[in-house]
Amino acid sequence: LPADRGSNTEIEDRSETGMAKEALIAPSILSADFARFGEEVRAIDEAGCDWVHVDVMDGHFVPNITFGAPVIKAIRNRTDAFFDCHLMIAPADLYLAAFAEAGCDGLTVHAEAGPHLDRSLQTIRNLGKKAGVSLNPATPESAIEYVLDRLDLILLMTVNPGFGGQAFIPAVVEKVRRVRALIGDRPIRIEIDGGVTPETAPLVAAAGADVLVAGAAVFKGGSVEAYRANIEAIRSAADAARA
């Protein structure tokens, strides 16, 4: 990861709980204006985002279709921020190389999407990318117990995947705490995706989340200034809870 945009070098600067000391904000471009896609990516970059979260949906694993590797490649040159690619597709293995070549820095696959999670994570690492796994709200953390040493990131869904703008599921907060305990002192980030706002961010941040994905809560207002204020509101609320 780029050193100034959420690098793993920051993982060394951790609190006694094992969490990185500051939360990273990853706007989901699923909520961007698709007619101005490239400009929207540049706008959140100027507004101070840490990562760019890219939601890929296939209409099969989840009930929606978004975009594929060619679209990601087309917008990759609009920022040097870390491209955090969340693959809500099944099967995923056939497409990992394409998304890596498109410019994604991290590839996250769903534990529920295929029978060979360990193999998928090995493939991602072999492509030179950061490896992540995502768990749906009803999936227990035991699903990743035996692949922890393959992971750079664990993404916990706080909505059911497939659509933006859904309401936050509070029951996942306790799962965040359990996953943080499961990680121990491994340098693995916990990411939250779904219903993140300045009101919900403190709940997951206090429980141990490092990275917060926000779509609608960031992309309201339609300007760099509005996006900057939205990002800072989420960041401030999360960091206050972590402190």
C-alpha positions as CSV (number, residue, x, y, z in Angstrom):
1,L,0.0,0.0,0.0
2,P,1.3,3.5,-0.7
3,A,2.9,4.8,2.5
4,D,0.7,7.9,2.8
5,R,-2.6,6.3,1.8
6,G,-3.2,3.5,4.3
7,S,0.1,1.6,4.1
8,N,0.8,-1.5,6.1
9,T,3.7,0.5,7.6
10,E,1.0,2.1,9.7
11,I,0.1,-1.2,11.2
12,E,3.2,-1.0,13.3
13,D,1.8,2.1,15.0
14,R,-0.9,0.2,16.9
15,S,-2.6,0.6,20.3
16,E,-2.4,-2.1,23.0
17,T,-5.6,-3.7,21.5
18,G,-3.8,-4.4,18.2
19,M,-5.8,-1.8,16.3
20,A,-4.2,0.8,14.1
21,K,-4.5,4.1,15.9
22,E,-6.4,6.0,13.2
23,A,-9.4,4.8,11.2
24,L,-9.1,4.8,7.4
25,I,-12.1,6.1,5.3
26,A,-12.8,4.2,2.1
27,P,-15.7,5.9,0.1
28,S,-17.6,3.3,-2.0
29,I,-17.8,4.5,-5.6
30,L,-21.0,2.5,-5.9
31,S,-22.7,5.7,-4.6
32,A,-20.9,8.0,-7.0
33,D,-22.6,9.7,-10.0
34,F,-21.9,7.1,-12.8
35,A,-22.2,9.8,-15.5
36,R,-19.2,11.5,-13.9
37,F,-17.4,8.4,-12.7
38,G,-13.8,9.6,-13.2
39,E,-14.5,13.0,-11.9
40,E,-16.1,11.6,-8.8
41,V,-13.0,9.4,-8.0
42,R,-10.8,12.5,-8.4
43,A,-13.2,14.5,-6.1
44,I,-13.0,12.0,-3.2
45,D,-9.2,11.9,-3.6
46,E,-9.1,15.7,-3.3
47,A,-11.5,15.5,-0.4
48,G,-9.0,13.3,1.6
49,C,-10.2,9.7,1.3
50,D,-7.7,7.1,2.4
51,W,-8.8,4.3,0.1
52,V,-11.2,4.0,-2.8
53,H,-13.7,1.1,-2.3
54,V,-14.8,-0.6,-5.5
55,D,-17.9,-2.8,-5.2
56,V,-18.0,-5.4,-8.0
57,M,-21.4,-7.3,-8.2
58,D,-22.3,-10.0,-10.7
59,G,-26.1,-10.4,-10.4
60,H,-25.5,-14.0,-9.3
61,F,-23.8,-14.0,-5.9
62,V,-25.7,-10.8,-5.1
63,P,-28.9,-9.4,-6.7
64,N,-27.3,-6.5,-8.5
65,I,-24.8,-5.9,-11.3
66,T,-22.3,-3.0,-11.1
67,F,-19.1,-2.9,-13.2
68,G,-16.1,-5.0,-14.1
69,A,-12.3,-4.8,-14.6
70,P,-12.4,-2.5,-17.8
71,V,-14.3,0.2,-15.9
72,I,-11.8,0.0,-13.0
73,K,-8.9,0.3,-15.4
74,A,-10.5,3.4,-16.9
75,I,-10.7,5.2,-13.6
76,R,-7.5,3.9,-12.1
77,N,-5.4,6.9,-13.3
78,R,-7.6,9.4,-11.5
79,T,-5.9,8.8,-8.1
80,D,-2.9,7.1,-6.5
81,A,-5.1,6.0,-3.5
82,F,-5.3,2.4,-2.6
83,F,-8.0,0.6,-4.7
84,D,-9.8,-1.7,-2.4
85,C,-11.7,-4.1,-4.6
86,H,-14.6,-6.0,-3.0
87,L,-15.6,-8.9,-5.2
88,M,-19.2,-9.9,-4.7
89,I,-19.0,-12.5,-7.4
90,A,-19.0,-16.3,-7.7
91,P,-16.9,-17.8,-8.8
92,A,-14.1,-15.3,-8.1
93,D,-10.9,-17.2,-8.9
94,L,-11.4,-16.9,-12.7
95,Y,-11.3,-13.1,-12.5
96,L,-8.7,-12.3,-9.9
97,A,-5.9,-11.7,-12.4
98,A,-8.1,-9.4,-14.5
99,F,-8.9,-7.2,-11.5
100,A,-5.3,-7.2,-10.4
101,E,-4.2,-6.1,-13.9
102,A,-6.9,-3.4,-13.9
103,G,-5.1,-1.7,-11.0
104,C,-6.7,-3.0,-7.9
105,D,-4.3,-3.0,-4.9
106,G,-6.4,-5.3,-2.7
107,L,-8.8,-8.0,-3.6
108,T,-11.4,-9.2,-1.2
109,V,-13.4,-12.3,-1.9
110,H,-16.4,-13.6,0.0
111,A,-16.0,-16.7,2.2
112,E,-19.5,-17.8,1.0
113,A,-18.7,-17.5,-2.7
114,G,-16.6,-20.5,-3.3
115,P,-15.5,-23.9,-1.9
116,H,-11.7,-23.2,-1.8
117,L,-11.1,-20.0,0.1
118,D,-7.5,-20.8,1.0
119,R,-6.7,-21.3,-2.7
120,S,-8.3,-18.0,-3.6
121,L,-6.3,-16.1,-1.0
122,Q,-3.1,-17.8,-2.2
123,T,-3.9,-16.7,-5.7
124,I,-4.4,-13.1,-4.6
125,R,-1.1,-13.1,-2.7
126,N,0.7,-14.7,-5.7
127,L,-0.6,-11.8,-7.8
128,G,1.2,-9.4,-5.5
129,K,-2.0,-8.0,-4.0
130,K,-3.3,-7.6,-0.5
131,A,-5.7,-10.5,0.3
132,G,-9.0,-9.9,2.0
133,V,-12.0,-12.0,2.9
134,S,-15.6,-10.8,3.5
135,L,-18.2,-12.2,5.8
136,N,-22.0,-11.7,5.3
137,P,-24.0,-10.7,8.4
138,A,-25.2,-14.3,9.1
139,T,-21.8,-15.9,8.5
140,P,-19.8,-16.7,11.7
141,E,-16.2,-15.7,12.1
142,S,-15.3,-19.4,12.4
143,A,-15.4,-19.5,8.6
144,I,-12.0,-17.7,8.5
145,E,-10.3,-19.3,11.5
146,Y,-8.0,-21.4,9.4
147,V,-7.0,-18.8,6.8
148,L,-6.0,-16.0,9.1
149,D,-2.3,-16.2,8.1
150,R,-3.3,-15.7,4.5
151,L,-5.1,-12.4,5.2
152,D,-4.3,-8.7,5.2
153,L,-7.9,-7.6,5.7
154,I,-11.2,-8.9,7.0
155,L,-14.3,-7.2,5.7
156,L,-17.5,-7.5,7.8
157,M,-20.7,-6.7,6.1
158,T,-23.1,-4.7,8.2
159,V,-25.8,-4.9,5.6
160,N,-26.7,-7.8,3.3
161,P,-24.6,-7.3,0.1
162,G,-26.1,-6.3,-3.2
163,F,-27.3,-2.7,-2.8
164,G,-26.1,0.6,-1.4
165,G,-28.0,2.8,1.0
166,Q,-29.2,0.0,3.4
167,A,-29.7,0.3,7.1
168,F,-26.8,-0.8,9.4
169,I,-27.3,-4.2,11.2
170,P,-26.3,-3.6,14.9
171,A,-25.8,-7.3,15.7
172,V,-22.6,-7.2,13.7
173,V,-20.9,-4.9,16.2
174,E,-20.3,-7.9,18.6
175,K,-18.9,-9.9,15.7
176,V,-16.3,-7.1,15.2
177,R,-15.2,-7.6,18.8
178,R,-14.9,-11.4,18.3
179,V,-12.9,-11.0,15.0
180,R,-10.6,-8.5,16.7
181,A,-9.9,-11.1,19.4
182,L,-9.5,-13.9,16.8
183,I,-6.9,-11.8,15.0
184,G,-4.7,-11.4,18.0
185,D,-1.5,-9.6,17.2
186,R,-1.6,-10.4,13.4
187,P,-1.3,-7.2,11.2
188,I,-4.8,-7.7,9.7
189,R,-7.2,-4.8,9.2
190,I,-10.9,-5.0,10.0
191,E,-13.1,-3.2,7.5
192,I,-16.8,-2.4,7.8
193,D,-19.1,-2.1,4.8
194,G,-22.8,-1.1,5.1
195,G,-24.7,1.7,6.6
196,V,-21.6,3.6,7.9
197,T,-22.4,7.1,9.0
198,P,-21.1,9.5,11.7
199,E,-23.7,7.8,14.0
200,T,-22.8,4.2,13.3
201,A,-19.0,4.6,12.8
202,P,-18.3,5.0,16.6
203,L,-20.0,1.6,17.3
204,V,-17.7,-0.4,15.0
205,A,-14.6,1.7,15.6
206,A,-14.8,1.2,19.4
207,A,-15.3,-2.6,18.7
208,G,-12.0,-2.8,16.7
209,A,-12.6,-1.7,13.1
210,D,-9.7,-0.1,11.2
211,V,-11.3,0.8,7.9
212,L,-14.8,2.2,7.3
213,V,-16.5,2.0,3.9
214,A,-19.1,4.7,3.3
215,G,-21.1,5.3,0.2
216,A,-24.2,7.4,0.5
217,A,-22.8,9.1,3.6
218,V,-19.8,10.4,1.6
219,F,-21.3,11.2,-1.8
220,K,-24.1,13.5,-0.6
221,G,-23.6,17.1,-1.5
222,G,-22.1,16.6,-4.9
223,S,-18.9,18.7,-4.4
224,V,-15.3,18.2,-3.2
225,E,-16.1,20.5,-0.2
226,A,-19.2,18.4,0.7
227,Y,-17.3,15.2,0.3
228,R,-14.4,16.5,2.5
229,A,-16.9,17.5,5.3
230,N,-18.6,14.1,5.1
231,I,-15.4,12.1,5.2
232,E,-14.1,14.2,8.2
233,A,-17.4,13.8,10.1
234,I,-17.1,10.0,9.8
235,R,-13.4,10.0,10.6
236,S,-13.7,12.3,13.6
237,A,-16.6,10.2,15.1
238,A,-14.7,7.0,14.6
239,D,-11.4,8.3,16.0
240,A,-13.1,9.7,19.1
241,A,-14.6,6.3,19.8
242,R,-11.3,4.6,19.3
243,A,-9.6,7.0,21.7
